[in-house]
Amino acid sequence: MASLSYERAREELVAVVQRLEAGSVPLEDSLALWERGEALAQRCQTWLDDARARLAAVAQDESAD
């Protein structure tokens, strides 16, 4: 999971959501998909948080110059 790019994690998350919303997945598979979706959502959030921190650091460095 840690090696997934933001784009790949988001694409997979969208696919998971579409499968769950279709409603044709057995309950046990739905639970596994939900867990995968939660992990993917967390991965995406981590990517976004890291990007915000990097941008803030660059902005702070530029304002210090």
Backbone as XML, in Angstrom:
<?xml version="1.0"?>
<chain id="A" units="angstrom">
  <residue number="1" name="MET">
    <atom name="N" x="0.832" y="-1.195" z="0.000"/>
    <atom name="CA" x="0.000" y="0.000" z="0.000"/>
    <atom name="C" x="0.870" y="1.248" z="0.000"/>
  </residue>
  <residue number="2" name="ALA">
    <atom name="N" x="1.956" y="1.232" z="0.758"/>
    <atom name="CA" x="2.790" y="2.427" z="0.893"/>
    <atom name="C" x="3.435" y="2.833" z="-0.423"/>
  </residue>
  <residue number="3" name="SER">
    <atom name="N" x="3.566" y="1.902" z="-1.351"/>
    <atom name="CA" x="4.219" y="2.230" z="-2.620"/>
    <atom name="C" x="3.253" y="2.797" z="-3.658"/>
  </residue>
  <residue number="4" name="LEU">
    <atom name="N" x="1.955" y="2.808" z="-3.351"/>
    <atom name="CA" x="0.981" y="3.332" z="-4.309"/>
    <atom name="C" x="1.102" y="4.840" z="-4.443"/>
  </residue>
  <residue number="5" name="SER">
    <atom name="N" x="1.095" y="5.296" z="-5.684"/>
    <atom name="CA" x="1.054" y="6.740" z="-5.910"/>
    <atom name="C" x="-0.337" y="7.249" z="-5.542"/>
  </residue>
  <residue number="6" name="TYR">
    <atom name="N" x="-0.445" y="8.556" z="-5.374"/>
    <atom name="CA" x="-1.749" y="9.152" z="-5.075"/>
    <atom name="C" x="-2.747" y="8.812" z="-6.177"/>
  </residue>
  <residue number="7" name="GLU">
    <atom name="N" x="-2.324" y="8.974" z="-7.418"/>
    <atom name="CA" x="-3.226" y="8.751" z="-8.543"/>
    <atom name="C" x="-3.720" y="7.312" z="-8.594"/>
  </residue>
  <residue number="8" name="ARG">
    <atom name="N" x="-2.811" y="6.362" z="-8.379"/>
    <atom name="CA" x="-3.191" y="4.942" z="-8.419"/>
    <atom name="C" x="-4.114" y="4.604" z="-7.253"/>
  </residue>
  <residue number="9" name="ALA">
    <atom name="N" x="-3.814" y="5.109" z="-6.071"/>
    <atom name="CA" x="-4.661" y="4.850" z="-4.904"/>
    <atom name="C" x="-6.051" y="5.435" z="-5.119"/>
  </residue>
  <residue number="10" name="ARG">
    <atom name="N" x="-6.121" y="6.634" z="-5.691"/>
    <atom name="CA" x="-7.415" y="7.273" z="-5.938"/>
    <atom name="C" x="-8.215" y="6.502" z="-6.985"/>
  </residue>
  <residue number="11" name="GLU">
    <atom name="N" x="-7.551" y="6.066" z="-8.049"/>
    <atom name="CA" x="-8.234" y="5.276" z="-9.080"/>
    <atom name="C" x="-8.819" y="3.998" z="-8.487"/>
  </residue>
  <residue number="12" name="GLU">
    <atom name="N" x="-8.022" y="3.317" z="-7.676"/>
    <atom name="CA" x="-8.497" y="2.078" z="-7.062"/>
    <atom name="C" x="-9.632" y="2.359" z="-6.086"/>
  </residue>
  <residue number="13" name="LEU">
    <atom name="N" x="-9.535" y="3.455" z="-5.349"/>
    <atom name="CA" x="-10.600" y="3.831" z="-4.418"/>
    <atom name="C" x="-11.903" y="4.090" z="-5.166"/>
  </residue>
  <residue number="14" name="VAL">
    <atom name="N" x="-11.835" y="4.784" z="-6.281"/>
    <atom name="CA" x="-13.030" y="5.042" z="-7.092"/>
    <atom name="C" x="-13.635" y="3.721" z="-7.565"/>
  </residue>
  <residue number="15" name="ALA">
    <atom name="N" x="-12.801" y="2.786" z="-7.996"/>
    <atom name="CA" x="-13.292" y="1.482" z="-8.447"/>
    <atom name="C" x="-13.957" y="0.716" z="-7.308"/>
  </residue>
  <residue number="16" name="VAL">
    <atom name="N" x="-13.376" y="0.775" z="-6.122"/>
    <atom name="CA" x="-13.955" y="0.107" z="-4.950"/>
    <atom name="C" x="-15.326" y="0.697" z="-4.639"/>
  </residue>
  <residue number="17" name="VAL">
    <atom name="N" x="-15.416" y="2.012" z="-4.634"/>
    <atom name="CA" x="-16.693" y="2.678" z="-4.341"/>
    <atom name="C" x="-17.740" y="2.293" z="-5.377"/>
  </residue>
  <residue number="18" name="GLN">
    <atom name="N" x="-17.364" y="2.258" z="-6.634"/>
    <atom name="CA" x="-18.312" y="1.880" z="-7.686"/>
    <atom name="C" x="-18.821" y="0.461" z="-7.487"/>
  </residue>
  <residue number="19" name="ARG">
    <atom name="N" x="-17.940" y="-0.452" z="-7.125"/>
    <atom name="CA" x="-18.370" y="-1.837" z="-6.885"/>
    <atom name="C" x="-19.315" y="-1.919" z="-5.698"/>
  </residue>
  <residue number="20" name="LEU">
    <atom name="N" x="-18.997" y="-1.181" z="-4.637"/>
    <atom name="CA" x="-19.868" y="-1.200" z="-3.456"/>
    <atom name="C" x="-21.223" y="-0.574" z="-3.764"/>
  </residue>
  <residue number="21" name="GLU">
    <atom name="N" x="-21.228" y="0.518" z="-4.509"/>
    <atom name="CA" x="-22.484" y="1.184" z="-4.839"/>
    <atom name="C" x="-23.351" y="0.356" z="-5.778"/>
  </residue>
  <residue number="22" name="ALA">
    <atom name="N" x="-22.735" y="-0.511" z="-6.570"/>
    <atom name="CA" x="-23.496" y="-1.361" z="-7.481"/>
    <atom name="C" x="-24.380" y="-2.332" z="-6.707"/>
  </residue>
  <residue number="23" name="GLY">
    <atom name="N" x="-23.943" y="-2.702" z="-5.510"/>
    <atom name="CA" x="-24.757" y="-3.541" z="-4.641"/>
    <atom name="C" x="-24.838" y="-5.002" z="-5.019"/>
  </residue>
  <residue number="24" name="SER">
    <atom name="N" x="-24.051" y="-5.434" z="-5.970"/>
    <atom name="CA" x="-24.130" y="-6.827" z="-6.409"/>
    <atom name="C" x="-23.023" y="-7.697" z="-5.817"/>
  </residue>
  <residue number="25" name="VAL">
    <atom name="N" x="-22.322" y="-7.182" z="-4.829"/>
    <atom name="CA" x="-21.210" y="-7.897" z="-4.216"/>
    <atom name="C" x="-21.715" y="-8.595" z="-2.954"/>
  </residue>
  <residue number="26" name="PRO">
    <atom name="N" x="-21.351" y="-9.880" z="-2.760"/>
    <atom name="CA" x="-21.745" y="-10.572" z="-1.531"/>
    <atom name="C" x="-21.221" y="-9.848" z="-0.288"/>
  </residue>
  <residue number="27" name="LEU">
    <atom name="N" x="-21.877" y="-10.074" z="0.827"/>
    <atom name="CA" x="-21.562" y="-9.362" z="2.064"/>
    <atom name="C" x="-20.090" y="-9.478" z="2.455"/>
  </residue>
  <residue number="28" name="GLU">
    <atom name="N" x="-19.550" y="-10.678" z="2.452"/>
    <atom name="CA" x="-18.152" y="-10.846" z="2.860"/>
    <atom name="C" x="-17.212" y="-10.078" z="1.938"/>
  </residue>
  <residue number="29" name="ASP">
    <atom name="N" x="-17.490" y="-10.116" z="0.641"/>
    <atom name="CA" x="-16.683" y="-9.352" z="-0.310"/>
    <atom name="C" x="-16.865" y="-7.854" z="-0.096"/>
  </residue>
  <residue number="30" name="SER">
    <atom name="N" x="-18.077" y="-7.449" z="0.250"/>
    <atom name="CA" x="-18.338" y="-6.031" z="0.527"/>
    <atom name="C" x="-17.511" y="-5.548" z="1.708"/>
  </residue>
  <residue number="31" name="LEU">
    <atom name="N" x="-17.419" y="-6.373" z="2.735"/>
    <atom name="CA" x="-16.610" y="-6.003" z="3.902"/>
    <atom name="C" x="-15.135" y="-5.867" z="3.532"/>
  </residue>
  <residue number="32" name="ALA">
    <atom name="N" x="-14.644" y="-6.797" z="2.725"/>
    <atom name="CA" x="-13.246" y="-6.727" z="2.288"/>
    <atom name="C" x="-13.015" y="-5.484" z="1.430"/>
  </residue>
  <residue number="33" name="LEU">
    <atom name="N" x="-13.964" y="-5.186" z="0.554"/>
    <atom name="CA" x="-13.849" y="-3.980" z="-0.268"/>
    <atom name="C" x="-13.885" y="-2.723" z="0.591"/>
  </residue>
  <residue number="34" name="TRP">
    <atom name="N" x="-14.767" y="-2.708" z="1.577"/>
    <atom name="CA" x="-14.866" y="-1.547" z="2.461"/>
    <atom name="C" x="-13.542" y="-1.326" z="3.194"/>
  </residue>
  <residue number="35" name="GLU">
    <atom name="N" x="-12.947" y="-2.414" z="3.702"/>
    <atom name="CA" x="-11.662" y="-2.299" z="4.393"/>
    <atom name="C" x="-10.576" y="-1.792" z="3.447"/>
  </residue>
  <residue number="36" name="ARG">
    <atom name="N" x="-10.565" y="-2.301" z="2.226"/>
    <atom name="CA" x="-9.588" y="-1.839" z="1.230"/>
    <atom name="C" x="-9.819" y="-0.357" z="0.923"/>
  </residue>
  <residue number="37" name="GLY">
    <atom name="N" x="-11.078" y="0.021" z="0.786"/>
    <atom name="CA" x="-11.409" y="1.414" z="0.524"/>
    <atom name="C" x="-10.951" y="2.328" z="1.640"/>
  </residue>
  <residue number="38" name="GLU">
    <atom name="N" x="-11.134" y="1.900" z="2.874"/>
    <atom name="CA" x="-10.674" y="2.693" z="4.018"/>
    <atom name="C" x="-9.159" y="2.877" z="3.973"/>
  </residue>
  <residue number="39" name="ALA">
    <atom name="N" x="-8.441" y="1.807" z="3.665"/>
    <atom name="CA" x="-6.981" y="1.890" z="3.586"/>
    <atom name="C" x="-6.548" y="2.807" z="2.442"/>
  </residue>
  <residue number="40" name="LEU">
    <atom name="N" x="-7.230" y="2.707" z="1.319"/>
    <atom name="CA" x="-6.908" y="3.569" z="0.180"/>
    <atom name="C" x="-7.204" y="5.031" z="0.487"/>
  </residue>
  <residue number="41" name="ALA">
    <atom name="N" x="-8.322" y="5.280" z="1.142"/>
    <atom name="CA" x="-8.673" y="6.655" z="1.516"/>
    <atom name="C" x="-7.621" y="7.228" z="2.462"/>
  </residue>
  <residue number="42" name="GLN">
    <atom name="N" x="-7.153" y="6.423" z="3.396"/>
    <atom name="CA" x="-6.110" y="6.877" z="4.320"/>
    <atom name="C" x="-4.818" y="7.167" z="3.571"/>
  </residue>
  <residue number="43" name="ARG">
    <atom name="N" x="-4.480" y="6.318" z="2.607"/>
    <atom name="CA" x="-3.272" y="6.533" z="1.799"/>
    <atom name="C" x="-3.373" y="7.847" z="1.032"/>
  </residue>
  <residue number="44" name="CYS">
    <atom name="N" x="-4.525" y="8.100" z="0.432"/>
    <atom name="CA" x="-4.730" y="9.357" z="-0.296"/>
    <atom name="C" x="-4.617" y="10.549" z="0.649"/>
  </residue>
  <residue number="45" name="GLN">
    <atom name="N" x="-5.206" y="10.441" z="1.823"/>
    <atom name="CA" x="-5.146" y="11.538" z="2.787"/>
    <atom name="C" x="-3.711" y="11.803" z="3.225"/>
  </residue>
  <residue number="46" name="THR">
    <atom name="N" x="-2.937" y="10.747" z="3.410"/>
    <atom name="CA" x="-1.536" y="10.903" z="3.778"/>
    <atom name="C" x="-0.768" y="11.638" z="2.685"/>
  </residue>
  <residue number="47" name="TRP">
    <atom name="N" x="-1.011" y="11.250" z="1.428"/>
    <atom name="CA" x="-0.378" y="11.935" z="0.303"/>
    <atom name="C" x="-0.722" y="13.422" z="0.314"/>
  </residue>
  <residue number="48" name="LEU">
    <atom name="N" x="-2.001" y="13.730" z="0.490"/>
    <atom name="CA" x="-2.436" y="15.130" z="0.484"/>
    <atom name="C" x="-1.849" y="15.911" z="1.657"/>
  </residue>
  <residue number="49" name="ASP">
    <atom name="N" x="-1.834" y="15.306" z="2.833"/>
    <atom name="CA" x="-1.256" y="15.964" z="4.008"/>
    <atom name="C" x="0.229" y="16.257" z="3.792"/>
  </residue>
  <residue number="50" name="ASP">
    <atom name="N" x="0.950" y="15.276" z="3.233"/>
    <atom name="CA" x="2.377" y="15.467" z="2.966"/>
    <atom name="C" x="2.600" y="16.568" z="1.931"/>
  </residue>
  <residue number="51" name="ALA">
    <atom name="N" x="1.770" y="16.594" z="0.896"/>
    <atom name="CA" x="1.900" y="17.628" z="-0.135"/>
    <atom name="C" x="1.654" y="19.012" z="0.456"/>
  </residue>
  <residue number="52" name="ARG">
    <atom name="N" x="0.631" y="19.133" z="1.295"/>
    <atom name="CA" x="0.356" y="20.426" z="1.944"/>
    <atom name="C" x="1.532" y="20.868" z="2.810"/>
  </residue>
  <residue number="53" name="ALA">
    <atom name="N" x="2.105" y="19.938" z="3.541"/>
    <atom name="CA" x="3.241" y="20.263" z="4.406"/>
    <atom name="C" x="4.444" y="20.709" z="3.577"/>
  </residue>
  <residue number="54" name="ARG">
    <atom name="N" x="4.687" y="20.029" z="2.471"/>
    <atom name="CA" x="5.804" y="20.412" z="1.608"/>
    <atom name="C" x="5.588" y="21.793" z="1.012"/>
  </residue>
  <residue number="55" name="LEU">
    <atom name="N" x="4.365" y="22.068" z="0.562"/>
    <atom name="CA" x="4.062" y="23.390" z="0.005"/>
    <atom name="C" x="4.200" y="24.480" z="1.060"/>
  </residue>
  <residue number="56" name="ALA">
    <atom name="N" x="3.741" y="24.198" z="2.258"/>
    <atom name="CA" x="3.858" y="25.174" z="3.344"/>
    <atom name="C" x="5.322" y="25.438" z="3.674"/>
  </residue>
  <residue number="57" name="ALA">
    <atom name="N" x="6.143" y="24.396" z="3.657"/>
    <atom name="CA" x="7.566" y="24.561" z="3.946"/>
    <atom name="C" x="8.243" y="25.407" z="2.873"/>
  </residue>
  <residue number="58" name="VAL">
    <atom name="N" x="7.897" y="25.166" z="1.621"/>
    <atom name="CA" x="8.471" y="25.953" z="0.528"/>
    <atom name="C" x="8.028" y="27.408" z="0.642"/>
  </residue>
  <residue number="59" name="ALA">
    <atom name="N" x="6.758" y="27.629" z="0.911"/>
    <atom name="CA" x="6.243" y="28.993" z="1.053"/>
    <atom name="C" x="6.924" y="29.709" z="2.211"/>
  </residue>
  <residue number="60" name="GLN">
    <atom name="N" x="7.154" y="29.000" z="3.299"/>
    <atom name="CA" x="7.816" y="29.594" z="4.460"/>
    <atom name="C" x="9.268" y="29.936" z="4.129"/>
  </residue>
  <residue number="61" name="ASP">
    <atom name="N" x="9.947" y="29.025" z="3.419"/>
    <atom name="CA" x="11.334" y="29.281" z="3.021"/>
    <atom name="C" x="11.424" y="30.496" z="2.102"/>
  </residue>
  <residue number="62" name="GLU">
    <atom name="N" x="10.478" y="30.614" z="1.178"/>
    <atom name="CA" x="10.483" y="31.738" z="0.244"/>
    <atom name="C" x="10.195" y="33.055" z="0.948"/>
  </residue>
  <residue number="63" name="SER">
    <atom name="N" x="9.337" y="33.026" z="1.947"/>
    <atom name="CA" x="9.023" y="34.264" z="2.662"/>
    <atom name="C" x="10.166" y="34.680" z="3.587"/>
  </residue>
  <residue number="64" name="ALA">
    <atom name="N" x="11.007" y="33.728" z="3.966"/>
    <atom name="CA" x="12.147" y="34.033" z="4.825"/>
    <atom name="C" x="13.280" y="34.679" z="4.030"/>
  </residue>
  <residue number="65" name="ASP">
    <atom name="N" x="13.276" y="34.464" z="2.721"/>
    <atom name="CA" x="14.347" y="35.026" z="1.873"/>
    <atom name="C" x="14.154" y="36.454" z="1.658"/>
  </residue>
</chain>
